[in-house]
């Protein structure tokens, strides 16, 4: 179900206080609320009036609820001529860390000589929201075997300046999964997708996974990634007697036209990840070395990075460039260069870190220490202290206590409170989160508060996110309300979207198995944060949508219609009609081809959100073979509200695996540059990666077997299935096979007889017990030859006396009898047929004893040849005759009574 976020702004002007001292006054002439973007500046026209008989010396100061606001022009000593009015442009810088929402700024005019405040003017700024979501693949397997279980971990990051709801979807083969995930401002969410490979695979194959994330209800925020993994049949891998540590060495060549003419550069990237010794030891080492520093975009991979991490059951040490953090309110995650330590003592843990932030210029150093008690995976309590040293050598400290609990299966709670001191004044911040989940009702409330000068990750913050969902299958009803005034100490701000607030109601009805109908109502407003905005509107509308989700094809159609105020046309005094239609679809063909596309059409009031009425895009992903893959995406254009971030018009990705240790990748994109409407840039990267598999230690718990089926006159020994210790192998044309990773000790080798041709059999009978030696490869041979056959028949001999006087013939027929053929290791039994025949097929060459059991012989029958001893040769068809005597019954008369 697609959730529609309903966003609206209620912008309240602060009452302007006007204080006059004698004949001096000050006022702002263009006193209207301005929509601004964080990190930009805005100019105000101010008039200073001096009706005194002499000139006056004054100073202009600025005050704001959040730090970082400043005047662009130095008005510390402004001369006001006697008896005159003068006008000045007051330039104000909006800090990058400013949270979306309303911000009150106060300008003060102070008499220079006495320090008296002569006049004050309050001004309201509306900081525009920025809607950006990013997705990283934290870990993903590249190779899996039949029966394996693993997982892919995605990191979803909210780079917006407000809380958002993200829509995350996965396409795995023909299966499509979708989930709505709320993420706090500057927060992240780890999404783990479990993988379980079938135990039986017909062949080795390559599987693809397409992951997509976007901000729910916000077109143009779509991000995607394409993953591939090789899946092998069990036992087909080459045995390696060593535990190895994989090191990837990558050379990077890049070109960009972001600064005009093409600029070329190169970098190296060396990273490793793996266990030191056996995986059961849980001693893991990860490291990364990337350089030299090209002063590029970290997301583009042109920044240097040096990092190492060691983890065991007892200890975890991080050194170098890492995202260090302690808690949500103090420092949740900040890229820095430092050292971190965590000691695990069963359920109790203690840790801390020291770091120097790399991308946040206002903090020089951070120190932290904390302790945590976890009585299970769902319940933990954490307490710690964190100190920051800023660029002015001011040291601030904070204490934090937090808890994460799940007391009941349907109830989750999060809580944190933090105290810190700023300017000898105690400041506080707290966060409370409660979520309830049941079969019919789901609800969540998350509230964050921070004092104006709280020295932590948040300051001057009041933020509420809430929703309520009712599920009465096939109908779902959802309500949400969100409000946010947030100020976070962000490392960087990637983009500057418009500012919004909203509330809404949606309902979804499923029908006919594959379809669902979506209805909703909303209010929203949006204005570009610029002195001359491209758009400034408010709208009230409803939404009608239809979703169709088949096995390998999906289609979504929704339309919005309602009333709109365009403040750029007539200051919003009239309302006009508007209408938009959005269509998106996807198609999947097995695991080799995937495609998705979207079209958006806007009608009614034009020129509100962009210069065009239609926007469309498409993405393709295909796998030519197990070694090669290709993906392509195209977007026609983007609405103006996204112009403050890079917008991908055309992107191409090619990946090729030369062999197991060498890979080549090429990526390119053609973008609209952020903060521009028409400037385009081209970026490309060529990466070559070589993998070193460094031996660490010999494997102590597994060994290997090399086997051969020796052809002793049969048609073929190829394609025979052999299994050992849960591993399976298929013989080649010469009968060779390999089985690796077999647990040490006695194991039973099983040769699947159904894989042989007709009348073909191993020379020795199974099972075949082998001894697997640690880190060693043992040899096994088994001859395969033609089988022999024993064919027999029962021959009944009549008693010659049957027709003589005093005898009568036996009338009972000979029934089916049990016949047994046995050798030293094998025994087979069959029943004779109604005609007295029997056969033993596929017998090995050697001595066989054939025995006929007399049970079931009618009275009057007698076995003359109950046993045989036969020496069989390959392909021999031995025929035997079992003679049975049929005795006549003698009639005797009694002479006396």
Secondary structure, DSSP 8 states (H G I E B T S, - for coil): --------------------BTTEEEEESS-S-EEE-TT-EEEEEEEEEE-SSS-EEEEEEEEESSTT-EESS--SSEEE-TTEEEEEEEEEE--TT--SEEEEEEEEEEETTT--EEEEEEEEEEE-----EEEEEEE--SEEETT-EEEEEEEEEE-SSS-EEEEEEEEETTEEEEEEEEE-TT-EEEEEEEEE--S--SS-EEEEEEEEEEETT-TT--EEEEEEEEEE-TT-S---SEEEEEEEEEEEEEEE-TTSS-EEEEEEEEEEEEESS-GGG--EEEEEEEES-----GGGT-S-EEEEEEE-SSEEEEEEEEEE-SBTTTBS-EEEEEEEEEEEETTEEEEEEEEEESS-TTEEEEEEEEEEEEEETTEEEEEEEEEEEETT--EEEEEEEEEEEEEETTEEEEEEEEEEEETTEEEEEEEEEEEEE-SSEEEEEEEEEE-TT--SSB-SEEEEEEEEEEEETTEEEEEEEEEEE--B--S----------EEEEEEEEEETTTEEEEEEEEEEEEE-SSTT-S-EEEEEEEEEEEEEE-SSEEEEEEEEEEEEEEHHHHTT-S-EEEEEEEEEEEEEETTTEEEEEEEEEEEES-SSS-S-SEEEEEEEEEESSSSEEEEEEEE----GGGTTS-EEEEEEEEEEEEETTEEEEEEEEEEE-TT-SS-EEEEEEEEEEEEEEEEEEE-SSEEEEEEEEEEES-S---S-EEEETTEEEE--TTSEEEEEEEESEEEEEEE-GGGS-TTEEESS-S-EEEEE-TT-EEEEEEEEEE-EEEEEEEEEEE-GGGGSTTEE---------EEEEE-SS-EEEEE--TTSEEEEEEE-SEEEEEEE--TT--TTEEES--EEEEEE-TT-EEEEEEEEEE--EE-------
